[in-house]
Amino acid sequence: SLTQSRHSLHLGDCAKSLALYGRERQRDLGLAAEQLRLARRHLGRITGHVGAEDVLDIIFRDFCVGK
């Protein structure tokens, strides 16, 4: 189904971010932290957890802010 496909894509992206976190952890802590943030965001898209960053993305994408 569509929902299962969407969940599968987000889980795959989460796994990719976690793999990149493992590689970046030794080189650059800032880049590693970004990968953890992305992994959490993908899981949030499955569970329905919406953070402030997601709301701001929608506002700036869908509305003419500042015009």
Helices and strands as residue ranges (DSSP letters): H 2-24, H 29-47, H 52-62
